[in-house]
Amino acid sequence: MVMQEFVHNFNGFFSFPSRCHVRILNDEDKPFVVICSQGINQGTSITNDAEKLRAQIEKKLLQEGFSLLYECKKYLKN
């Protein structure tokens, strides 16, 4: 089941406008998965900016009332 799917805009190296596609999957009997794909990006590689990107996506989701940390902990308890 896809929980969230969106395009995330971010400032890459030297504040170069960049973006990636994010898809969050959460099936009850499968691992919780967050996928960031590069296909639509013409800026900084998501591989080169992964740590900053993770924090930005987590902040965006928290503003929408969705906690990655909560979802991950819920999965680990099962």
PDB file with one MODEL, atoms N, CA, C and O in Angstrom:
MODEL        1
ATOM      1  N   MET A   1       0.842  -1.170   0.000  1.00  0.00           N
ATOM      2  CA  MET A   1       0.000   0.000   0.000  1.00  0.00           C
ATOM      3  C   MET A   1       0.897   1.246   0.000  1.00  0.00           C
ATOM      4  O   MET A   1       1.816   1.347   0.813  1.00  0.00           O
ATOM      5  N   VAL A   2       0.635   2.179  -0.895  1.00  0.00           N
ATOM      6  CA  VAL A   2       1.374   3.438  -0.938  1.00  0.00           C
ATOM      7  C   VAL A   2       0.732   4.389   0.060  1.00  0.00           C
ATOM      8  O   VAL A   2      -0.446   4.727  -0.059  1.00  0.00           O
ATOM      9  N   MET A   3       1.517   4.820   1.050  1.00  0.00           N
ATOM     10  CA  MET A   3       1.001   5.755   2.063  1.00  0.00           C
ATOM     11  C   MET A   3       1.133   7.201   1.614  1.00  0.00           C
ATOM     12  O   MET A   3       0.228   8.012   1.817  1.00  0.00           O
ATOM     13  N   GLN A   4       2.254   7.512   1.009  1.00  0.00           N
ATOM     14  CA  GLN A   4       2.555   8.873   0.562  1.00  0.00           C
ATOM     15  C   GLN A   4       3.301   8.776  -0.750  1.00  0.00           C
ATOM     16  O   GLN A   4       4.068   7.840  -0.977  1.00  0.00           O
ATOM     17  N   GLU A   5       3.068   9.755  -1.615  1.00  0.00           N
ATOM     18  CA  GLU A   5       3.824   9.839  -2.860  1.00  0.00           C
ATOM     19  C   GLU A   5       3.832  11.305  -3.278  1.00  0.00           C
ATOM     20  O   GLU A   5       2.779  11.933  -3.393  1.00  0.00           O
ATOM     21  N   PHE A   6       5.033  11.847  -3.504  1.00  0.00           N
ATOM     22  CA  PHE A   6       5.132  13.264  -3.836  1.00  0.00           C
ATOM     23  C   PHE A   6       6.489  13.577  -4.458  1.00  0.00           C
ATOM     24  O   PHE A   6       7.423  12.778  -4.392  1.00  0.00           O
ATOM     25  N   VAL A   7       6.572  14.763  -5.065  1.00  0.00           N
ATOM     26  CA  VAL A   7       7.837  15.280  -5.577  1.00  0.00           C
ATOM     27  C   VAL A   7       8.383  16.219  -4.513  1.00  0.00           C
ATOM     28  O   VAL A   7       7.683  17.113  -4.036  1.00  0.00           O
ATOM     29  N   HIS A   8       9.641  16.005  -4.148  1.00  0.00           N
ATOM     30  CA  HIS A   8      10.279  16.835  -3.126  1.00  0.00           C
ATOM     31  C   HIS A   8      11.313  17.737  -3.790  1.00  0.00           C
ATOM     32  O   HIS A   8      12.264  17.255  -4.407  1.00  0.00           O
ATOM     33  N   ASN A   9      11.122  19.045  -3.661  1.00  0.00           N
ATOM     34  CA  ASN A   9      12.080  20.029  -4.169  1.00  0.00           C
ATOM     35  C   ASN A   9      13.084  20.349  -3.070  1.00  0.00           C
ATOM     36  O   ASN A   9      12.711  20.519  -1.910  1.00  0.00           O
ATOM     37  N   PHE A  10      14.360  20.430  -3.439  1.00  0.00           N
ATOM     38  CA  PHE A  10      15.380  20.762  -2.444  1.00  0.00           C
ATOM     39  C   PHE A  10      16.512  21.530  -3.112  1.00  0.00           C
ATOM     40  O   PHE A  10      16.700  21.464  -4.326  1.00  0.00           O
ATOM     41  N   ASN A  11      17.256  22.254  -2.294  1.00  0.00           N
ATOM     42  CA  ASN A  11      18.435  22.956  -2.783  1.00  0.00           C
ATOM     43  C   ASN A  11      19.628  22.018  -2.687  1.00  0.00           C
ATOM     44  O   ASN A  11      20.005  21.574  -1.602  1.00  0.00           O
ATOM     45  N   GLY A  12      20.211  21.730  -3.834  1.00  0.00           N
ATOM     46  CA  GLY A  12      21.363  20.847  -3.878  1.00  0.00           C
ATOM     47  C   GLY A  12      22.653  21.617  -3.665  1.00  0.00           C
ATOM     48  O   GLY A  12      22.662  22.676  -3.039  1.00  0.00           O
ATOM     49  N   PHE A  13      23.731  21.081  -4.187  1.00  0.00           N
ATOM     50  CA  PHE A  13      25.029  21.739  -4.064  1.00  0.00           C
ATOM     51  C   PHE A  13      24.949  23.157  -4.618  1.00  0.00           C
ATOM     52  O   PHE A  13      24.351  23.397  -5.667  1.00  0.00           O
ATOM     53  N   PHE A  14      25.554  24.077  -3.902  1.00  0.00           N
ATOM     54  CA  PHE A  14      25.599  25.489  -4.285  1.00  0.00           C
ATOM     55  C   PHE A  14      24.193  26.065  -4.487  1.00  0.00           C
ATOM     56  O   PHE A  14      23.992  26.954  -5.314  1.00  0.00           O
ATOM     57  N   SER A  15      23.221  25.546  -3.718  1.00  0.00           N
ATOM     58  CA  SER A  15      21.815  25.965  -3.773  1.00  0.00           C
ATOM     59  C   SER A  15      21.174  25.744  -5.135  1.00  0.00           C
ATOM     60  O   SER A  15      20.224  26.440  -5.493  1.00  0.00           O
ATOM     61  N   PHE A  16      21.687  24.777  -5.900  1.00  0.00           N
ATOM     62  CA  PHE A  16      21.127  24.469  -7.214  1.00  0.00           C
ATOM     63  C   PHE A  16      19.766  23.805  -7.045  1.00  0.00           C
ATOM     64  O   PHE A  16      19.666  22.803  -6.338  1.00  0.00           O
ATOM     65  N   PRO A  17      18.704  24.337  -7.678  1.00  0.00           N
ATOM     66  CA  PRO A  17      17.367  23.736  -7.544  1.00  0.00           C
ATOM     67  C   PRO A  17      17.374  22.271  -7.996  1.00  0.00           C
ATOM     68  O   PRO A  17      17.820  21.952  -9.098  1.00  0.00           O
ATOM     69  N   SER A  18      16.878  21.400  -7.135  1.00  0.00           N
ATOM     70  CA  SER A  18      16.887  19.964  -7.403  1.00  0.00           C
ATOM     71  C   SER A  18      15.561  19.379  -6.934  1.00  0.00           C
ATOM     72  O   SER A  18      14.822  20.018  -6.185  1.00  0.00           O
ATOM     73  N   ARG A  19      15.265  18.165  -7.375  1.00  0.00           N
ATOM     74  CA  ARG A  19      14.039  17.508  -6.926  1.00  0.00           C
ATOM     75  C   ARG A  19      14.173  16.001  -7.078  1.00  0.00           C
ATOM     76  O   ARG A  19      15.004  15.498  -7.834  1.00  0.00           O
ATOM     77  N   CYS A  20      13.322  15.294  -6.329  1.00  0.00           N
ATOM     78  CA  CYS A  20      13.286  13.844  -6.422  1.00  0.00           C
ATOM     79  C   CYS A  20      11.852  13.373  -6.186  1.00  0.00           C
ATOM     80  O   CYS A  20      11.017  14.109  -5.661  1.00  0.00           O
ATOM     81  N   HIS A  21      11.595  12.158  -6.577  1.00  0.00           N
ATOM     82  CA  HIS A  21      10.292  11.537  -6.360  1.00  0.00           C
ATOM     83  C   HIS A  21      10.400  10.690  -5.097  1.00  0.00           C
ATOM     84  O   HIS A  21      11.344   9.914  -4.946  1.00  0.00           O
ATOM     85  N   VAL A  22       9.433  10.838  -4.187  1.00  0.00           N
ATOM     86  CA  VAL A  22       9.432  10.082  -2.930  1.00  0.00           C
ATOM     87  C   VAL A  22       8.170   9.233  -2.880  1.00  0.00           C
ATOM     88  O   VAL A  22       7.069   9.710  -3.153  1.00  0.00           O
ATOM     89  N   ARG A  23       8.353   7.969  -2.528  1.00  0.00           N
ATOM     90  CA  ARG A  23       7.218   7.063  -2.350  1.00  0.00           C
ATOM     91  C   ARG A  23       7.433   6.312  -1.049  1.00  0.00           C
ATOM     92  O   ARG A  23       8.505   5.755  -0.814  1.00  0.00           O
ATOM     93  N   ILE A  24       6.405   6.298  -0.200  1.00  0.00           N
ATOM     94  CA  ILE A  24       6.467   5.603   1.084  1.00  0.00           C
ATOM     95  C   ILE A  24       5.477   4.444   1.033  1.00  0.00           C
ATOM     96  O   ILE A  24       4.286   4.633   0.787  1.00  0.00           O
ATOM     97  N   LEU A  25       5.993   3.250   1.270  1.00  0.00           N
ATOM     98  CA  LEU A  25       5.179   2.032   1.222  1.00  0.00           C
ATOM     99  C   LEU A  25       5.052   1.455   2.622  1.00  0.00           C
ATOM    100  O   LEU A  25       6.026   1.399   3.374  1.00  0.00           O
ATOM    101  N   ASN A  26       3.848   1.029   2.963  1.00  0.00           N
ATOM    102  CA  ASN A  26       3.634   0.440   4.278  1.00  0.00           C
ATOM    103  C   ASN A  26       2.560  -0.631   4.174  1.00  0.00           C
ATOM    104  O   ASN A  26       1.371  -0.348   4.323  1.00  0.00           O
ATOM    105  N   ASP A  27       2.983  -1.857   3.920  1.00  0.00           N
ATOM    106  CA  ASP A  27       2.082  -3.002   3.935  1.00  0.00           C
ATOM    107  C   ASP A  27       2.247  -3.703   5.273  1.00  0.00           C
ATOM    108  O   ASP A  27       3.355  -3.808   5.799  1.00  0.00           O
ATOM    109  N   GLU A  28       1.148  -4.177   5.811  1.00  0.00           N
ATOM    110  CA  GLU A  28       1.199  -4.765   7.151  1.00  0.00           C
ATOM    111  C   GLU A  28       2.147  -5.945   7.267  1.00  0.00           C
ATOM    112  O   GLU A  28       2.769  -6.131   8.313  1.00  0.00           O
ATOM    113  N   ASP A  29       2.272  -6.744   6.222  1.00  0.00           N
ATOM    114  CA  ASP A  29       3.095  -7.945   6.325  1.00  0.00           C
ATOM    115  C   ASP A  29       4.455  -7.802   5.640  1.00  0.00           C
ATOM    116  O   ASP A  29       5.152  -8.794   5.425  1.00  0.00           O
ATOM    117  N   LYS A  30       4.834  -6.556   5.295  1.00  0.00           N
ATOM    118  CA  LYS A  30       6.111  -6.311   4.624  1.00  0.00           C
ATOM    119  C   LYS A  30       6.854  -5.182   5.332  1.00  0.00           C
ATOM    120  O   LYS A  30       6.248  -4.414   6.079  1.00  0.00           O
ATOM    121  N   PRO A  31       8.159  -5.076   5.102  1.00  0.00           N
ATOM    122  CA  PRO A  31       8.928  -3.987   5.722  1.00  0.00           C
ATOM    123  C   PRO A  31       8.449  -2.608   5.269  1.00  0.00           C
ATOM    124  O   PRO A  31       7.982  -2.433   4.144  1.00  0.00           O
ATOM    125  N   PHE A  32       8.575  -1.649   6.160  1.00  0.00           N
ATOM    126  CA  PHE A  32       8.284  -0.244   5.885  1.00  0.00           C
ATOM    127  C   PHE A  32       9.380   0.282   4.960  1.00  0.00           C
ATOM    128  O   PHE A  32      10.562   0.081   5.240  1.00  0.00           O
ATOM    129  N   VAL A  33       9.014   0.953   3.860  1.00  0.00           N
ATOM    130  CA  VAL A  33       9.992   1.358   2.851  1.00  0.00           C
ATOM    131  C   VAL A  33       9.779   2.803   2.427  1.00  0.00           C
ATOM    132  O   VAL A  33       8.650   3.223   2.174  1.00  0.00           O
ATOM    133  N   VAL A  34      10.874   3.566   2.352  1.00  0.00           N
ATOM    134  CA  VAL A  34      10.857   4.908   1.772  1.00  0.00           C
ATOM    135  C   VAL A  34      11.782   4.877   0.566  1.00  0.00           C
ATOM    136  O   VAL A  34      12.957   4.528   0.683  1.00  0.00           O
ATOM    137  N   ILE A  35      11.244   5.245  -0.601  1.00  0.00           N
ATOM    138  CA  ILE A  35      12.020   5.214  -1.838  1.00  0.00           C
ATOM    139  C   ILE A  35      12.153   6.634  -2.375  1.00  0.00           C
ATOM    140  O   ILE A  35      11.155   7.331  -2.558  1.00  0.00           O
ATOM    141  N   CYS A  36      13.384   7.056  -2.626  1.00  0.00           N
ATOM    142  CA  CYS A  36      13.648   8.333  -3.293  1.00  0.00           C
ATOM    143  C   CYS A  36      14.263   7.988  -4.635  1.00  0.00           C
ATOM    144  O   CYS A  36      15.281   7.299  -4.697  1.00  0.00           O
ATOM    145  N   SER A  37      13.652   8.461  -5.705  1.00  0.00           N
ATOM    146  CA  SER A  37      14.188   8.151  -7.031  1.00  0.00           C
ATOM    147  C   SER A  37      14.628   9.414  -7.746  1.00  0.00           C
ATOM    148  O   SER A  37      14.094  10.501  -7.526  1.00  0.00           O
ATOM    149  N   GLN A  38      15.586   9.243  -8.581  1.00  0.00           N
ATOM    150  CA  GLN A  38      16.281  10.337  -9.249  1.00  0.00           C
ATOM    151  C   GLN A  38      15.666  10.740 -10.577  1.00  0.00           C
ATOM    152  O   GLN A  38      15.972  11.825 -11.072  1.00  0.00           O
ATOM    153  N   GLY A  39      14.819   9.926 -11.175  1.00  0.00           N
ATOM    154  CA  GLY A  39      14.375  10.082 -12.546  1.00  0.00           C
ATOM    155  C   GLY A  39      13.987  11.476 -13.004  1.00  0.00           C
ATOM    156  O   GLY A  39      14.248  11.826 -14.155  1.00  0.00           O
ATOM    157  N   ILE A  40      13.374  12.287 -12.150  1.00  0.00           N
ATOM    158  CA  ILE A  40      12.893  13.603 -12.568  1.00  0.00           C
ATOM    159  C   ILE A  40      13.863  14.722 -12.223  1.00  0.00           C
ATOM    160  O   ILE A  40      13.596  15.882 -12.536  1.00  0.00           O
ATOM    161  N   ASN A  41      14.970  14.402 -11.592  1.00  0.00           N
ATOM    162  CA  ASN A  41      15.892  15.422 -11.090  1.00  0.00           C
ATOM    163  C   ASN A  41      16.895  15.855 -12.147  1.00  0.00           C
ATOM    164  O   ASN A  41      17.480  15.024 -12.842  1.00  0.00           O
ATOM    165  N   GLN A  42      17.087  17.152 -12.258  1.00  0.00           N
ATOM    166  CA  GLN A  42      18.144  17.663 -13.117  1.00  0.00           C
ATOM    167  C   GLN A  42      19.147  18.453 -12.285  1.00  0.00           C
ATOM    168  O   GLN A  42      19.932  19.234 -12.822  1.00  0.00           O
ATOM    169  N   GLY A  43      19.115  18.248 -10.994  1.00  0.00           N
ATOM    170  CA  GLY A  43      20.010  18.959 -10.093  1.00  0.00           C
ATOM    171  C   GLY A  43      20.977  18.013  -9.421  1.00  0.00           C
ATOM    172  O   GLY A  43      21.484  17.076 -10.037  1.00  0.00           O
ATOM    173  N   THR A  44      21.226  18.267  -8.154  1.00  0.00           N
ATOM    174  CA  THR A  44      22.156  17.467  -7.360  1.00  0.00           C
ATOM    175  C   THR A  44      21.631  16.044  -7.187  1.00  0.00           C
ATOM    176  O   THR A  44      20.438  15.840  -6.962  1.00  0.00           O
ATOM    177  N   SER A  45      22.506  15.085  -7.290  1.00  0.00           N
ATOM    178  CA  SER A  45      22.148  13.681  -7.100  1.00  0.00           C
ATOM    179  C   SER A  45      21.646  13.449  -5.687  1.00  0.00           C
ATOM    180  O   SER A  45      22.212  13.975  -4.729  1.00  0.00           O
ATOM    181  N   ILE A  46      20.588  12.663  -5.553  1.00  0.00           N
ATOM    182  CA  ILE A  46      20.078  12.361  -4.218  1.00  0.00           C
ATOM    183  C   ILE A  46      21.086  11.540  -3.423  1.00  0.00           C
ATOM    184  O   ILE A  46      21.086  11.593  -2.193  1.00  0.00           O
ATOM    185  N   THR A  47      21.933  10.793  -4.094  1.00  0.00           N
ATOM    186  CA  THR A  47      22.972  10.027  -3.411  1.00  0.00           C
ATOM    187  C   THR A  47      23.963  10.952  -2.721  1.00  0.00           C
ATOM    188  O   THR A  47      24.426  10.654  -1.620  1.00  0.00           O
ATOM    189  N   ASN A  48      24.292  12.066  -3.354  1.00  0.00           N
ATOM    190  CA  ASN A  48      25.251  13.005  -2.786  1.00  0.00           C
ATOM    191  C   ASN A  48      24.670  13.857  -1.672  1.00  0.00           C
ATOM    192  O   ASN A  48      25.418  14.475  -0.914  1.00  0.00           O
ATOM    193  N   ASP A  49      23.371  13.899  -1.560  1.00  0.00           N
ATOM    194  CA  ASP A  49      22.727  14.783  -0.581  1.00  0.00           C
ATOM    195  C   ASP A  49      21.762  14.011   0.323  1.00  0.00           C
ATOM    196  O   ASP A  49      20.834  14.600   0.878  1.00  0.00           O
ATOM    197  N   ALA A  50      21.970  12.701   0.478  1.00  0.00           N
ATOM    198  CA  ALA A  50      21.011  11.820   1.150  1.00  0.00           C
ATOM    199  C   ALA A  50      20.712  12.216   2.593  1.00  0.00           C
ATOM    200  O   ALA A  50      19.551  12.182   3.002  1.00  0.00           O
ATOM    201  N   GLU A  51      21.723  12.589   3.375  1.00  0.00           N
ATOM    202  CA  GLU A  51      21.496  12.904   4.780  1.00  0.00           C
ATOM    203  C   GLU A  51      20.609  14.143   4.929  1.00  0.00           C
ATOM    204  O   GLU A  51      19.675  14.158   5.731  1.00  0.00           O
ATOM    205  N   LYS A  52      20.914  15.169   4.151  1.00  0.00           N
ATOM    206  CA  LYS A  52      20.114  16.391   4.211  1.00  0.00           C
ATOM    207  C   LYS A  52      18.704  16.133   3.677  1.00  0.00           C
ATOM    208  O   LYS A  52      17.722  16.642   4.218  1.00  0.00           O
ATOM    209  N   LEU A  53      18.621  15.357   2.638  1.00  0.00           N
ATOM    210  CA  LEU A  53      17.348  15.036   2.013  1.00  0.00           C
ATOM    211  C   LEU A  53      16.440  14.282   2.982  1.00  0.00           C
ATOM    212  O   LEU A  53      15.248  14.577   3.071  1.00  0.00           O
ATOM    213  N   ARG A  54      16.996  13.314   3.707  1.00  0.00           N
ATOM    214  CA  ARG A  54      16.211  12.555   4.690  1.00  0.00           C
ATOM    215  C   ARG A  54      15.599  13.480   5.725  1.00  0.00           C
ATOM    216  O   ARG A  54      14.417  13.362   6.048  1.00  0.00           O
ATOM    217  N   ALA A  55      16.395  14.398   6.245  1.00  0.00           N
ATOM    218  CA  ALA A  55      15.908  15.327   7.263  1.00  0.00           C
ATOM    219  C   ALA A  55      14.817  16.243   6.710  1.00  0.00           C
ATOM    220  O   ALA A  55      13.839  16.527   7.401  1.00  0.00           O
ATOM    221  N   GLN A  56      14.976  16.703   5.480  1.00  0.00           N
ATOM    222  CA  GLN A  56      13.980  17.576   4.871  1.00  0.00           C
ATOM    223  C   GLN A  56      12.660  16.847   4.647  1.00  0.00           C
ATOM    224  O   GLN A  56      11.591  17.401   4.901  1.00  0.00           O
ATOM    225  N   ILE A  57      12.733  15.613   4.174  1.00  0.00           N
ATOM    226  CA  ILE A  57      11.522  14.835   3.934  1.00  0.00           C
ATOM    227  C   ILE A  57      10.823  14.524   5.250  1.00  0.00           C
ATOM    228  O   ILE A  57       9.598  14.602   5.339  1.00  0.00           O
ATOM    229  N   GLU A  58      11.596  14.173   6.269  1.00  0.00           N
ATOM    230  CA  GLU A  58      11.009  13.892   7.580  1.00  0.00           C
ATOM    231  C   GLU A  58      10.309  15.133   8.127  1.00  0.00           C
ATOM    232  O   GLU A  58       9.210  15.024   8.672  1.00  0.00           O
ATOM    233  N   LYS A  59      10.920  16.305   7.994  1.00  0.00           N
ATOM    234  CA  LYS A  59      10.311  17.553   8.457  1.00  0.00           C
ATOM    235  C   LYS A  59       9.015  17.841   7.701  1.00  0.00           C
ATOM    236  O   LYS A  59       8.016  18.227   8.308  1.00  0.00           O
ATOM    237  N   LYS A  60       9.027  17.656   6.394  1.00  0.00           N
ATOM    238  CA  LYS A  60       7.826  17.871   5.569  1.00  0.00           C
ATOM    239  C   LYS A  60       6.693  16.959   6.023  1.00  0.00           C
ATOM    240  O   LYS A  60       5.552  17.401   6.163  1.00  0.00           O
ATOM    241  N   LEU A  61       7.007  15.685   6.252  1.00  0.00           N
ATOM    242  CA  LEU A  61       5.985  14.737   6.673  1.00  0.00           C
ATOM    243  C   LEU A  61       5.455  15.052   8.070  1.00  0.00           C
ATOM    244  O   LEU A  61       4.261  14.898   8.326  1.00  0.00           O
ATOM    245  N   LEU A  62       6.326  15.491   8.971  1.00  0.00           N
ATOM    246  CA  LEU A  62       5.879  15.870  10.317  1.00  0.00           C
ATOM    247  C   LEU A  62       4.894  17.028  10.262  1.00  0.00           C
ATOM    248  O   LEU A  62       3.931  17.056  11.028  1.00  0.00           O
ATOM    249  N   GLN A  63       5.120  17.982   9.366  1.00  0.00           N
ATOM    250  CA  GLN A  63       4.205  19.108   9.206  1.00  0.00           C
ATOM    251  C   GLN A  63       2.829  18.640   8.733  1.00  0.00           C
ATOM    252  O   GLN A  63       1.817  19.297   8.980  1.00  0.00           O
ATOM    253  N   GLU A  64       2.807  17.503   8.055  1.00  0.00           N
ATOM    254  CA  GLU A  64       1.552  16.924   7.577  1.00  0.00           C
ATOM    255  C   GLU A  64       0.965  15.921   8.576  1.00  0.00           C
ATOM    256  O   GLU A  64      -0.047  15.279   8.295  1.00  0.00           O
ATOM    257  N   GLY A  65       1.599  15.791   9.732  1.00  0.00           N
ATOM    258  CA  GLY A  65       1.104  14.895  10.765  1.00  0.00           C
ATOM    259  C   GLY A  65       1.527  13.441  10.604  1.00  0.00           C
ATOM    260  O   GLY A  65       0.894  12.549  11.170  1.00  0.00           O
ATOM    261  N   PHE A  66       2.582  13.190   9.847  1.00  0.00           N
ATOM    262  CA  PHE A  66       3.060  11.836   9.612  1.00  0.00           C
ATOM    263  C   PHE A  66       4.488  11.717  10.128  1.00  0.00           C
ATOM    264  O   PHE A  66       5.359  12.487   9.724  1.00  0.00           O
ATOM    265  N   SER A  67       4.731  10.775  11.005  1.00  0.00           N
ATOM    266  CA  SER A  67       6.059  10.608  11.595  1.00  0.00           C
ATOM    267  C   SER A  67       6.743   9.352  11.074  1.00  0.00           C
ATOM    268  O   SER A  67       6.279   8.238  11.317  1.00  0.00           O
ATOM    269  N   LEU A  68       7.850   9.536  10.354  1.00  0.00           N
ATOM    270  CA  LEU A  68       8.627   8.379   9.888  1.00  0.00           C
ATOM    271  C   LEU A  68       9.155   7.575  11.072  1.00  0.00           C
ATOM    272  O   LEU A  68       9.134   6.344  11.051  1.00  0.00           O
ATOM    273  N   LEU A  69       9.625   8.266  12.095  1.00  0.00           N
ATOM    274  CA  LEU A  69      10.170   7.581  13.266  1.00  0.00           C
ATOM    275  C   LEU A  69       9.106   6.709  13.929  1.00  0.00           C
ATOM    276  O   LEU A  69       9.377   5.563  14.289  1.00  0.00           O
ATOM    277  N   TYR A  70       7.906   7.245  14.089  1.00  0.00           N
ATOM    278  CA  TYR A  70       6.815   6.474  14.688  1.00  0.00           C
ATOM    279  C   TYR A  70       6.504   5.235  13.851  1.00  0.00           C
ATOM    280  O   TYR A  70       6.354   4.139  14.391  1.00  0.00           O
ATOM    281  N   GLU A  71       6.409   5.411  12.528  1.00  0.00           N
ATOM    282  CA  GLU A  71       6.095   4.287  11.650  1.00  0.00           C
ATOM    283  C   GLU A  71       7.191   3.223  11.706  1.00  0.00           C
ATOM    284  O   GLU A  71       6.895   2.028  11.718  1.00  0.00           O
ATOM    285  N   CYS A  72       8.454   3.652  11.739  1.00  0.00           N
ATOM    286  CA  CYS A  72       9.562   2.688  11.811  1.00  0.00           C
ATOM    287  C   CYS A  72       9.536   1.935  13.137  1.00  0.00           C
ATOM    288  O   CYS A  72       9.729   0.720  13.160  1.00  0.00           O
ATOM    289  N   LYS A  73       9.302   2.638  14.234  1.00  0.00           N
ATOM    290  CA  LYS A  73       9.248   1.987  15.541  1.00  0.00           C
ATOM    291  C   LYS A  73       8.088   1.015  15.615  1.00  0.00           C
ATOM    292  O   LYS A  73       8.210  -0.060  16.201  1.00  0.00           O
ATOM    293  N   LYS A  74       6.964   1.387  15.023  1.00  0.00           N
ATOM    294  CA  LYS A  74       5.792   0.505  15.001  1.00  0.00           C
ATOM    295  C   LYS A  74       6.129  -0.783  14.253  1.00  0.00           C
ATOM    296  O   LYS A  74       5.738  -1.870  14.678  1.00  0.00           O
ATOM    297  N   TYR A  75       6.845  -0.664  13.155  1.00  0.00           N
ATOM    298  CA  TYR A  75       7.233  -1.847  12.378  1.00  0.00           C
ATOM    299  C   TYR A  75       8.187  -2.720  13.187  1.00  0.00           C
ATOM    300  O   TYR A  75       8.053  -3.944  13.181  1.00  0.00           O
ATOM    301  N   LEU A  76       9.151  -2.111  13.884  1.00  0.00           N
ATOM    302  CA  LEU A  76      10.139  -2.881  14.632  1.00  0.00           C
ATOM    303  C   LEU A  76       9.530  -3.641  15.789  1.00  0.00           C
ATOM    304  O   LEU A  76      10.069  -4.668  16.203  1.00  0.00           O
ATOM    305  N   LYS A  77       8.408  -3.156  16.326  1.00  0.00           N
ATOM    306  CA  LYS A  77       7.755  -3.844  17.455  1.00  0.00           C
ATOM    307  C   LYS A  77       7.082  -5.131  17.013  1.00  0.00           C
ATOM    308  O   LYS A  77       6.865  -6.026  17.831  1.00  0.00           O
ATOM    309  N   ASN A  78       6.748  -5.239  15.733  1.00  0.00           N
ATOM    310  CA  ASN A  78       6.031  -6.430  15.239  1.00  0.00           C
ATOM    311  C   ASN A  78       6.935  -7.608  15.063  1.00  0.00           C
ATOM    312  O   ASN A  78       6.482  -8.677  14.656  1.00  0.00           O
TER     313      ASN A  78
ENDMDL
END
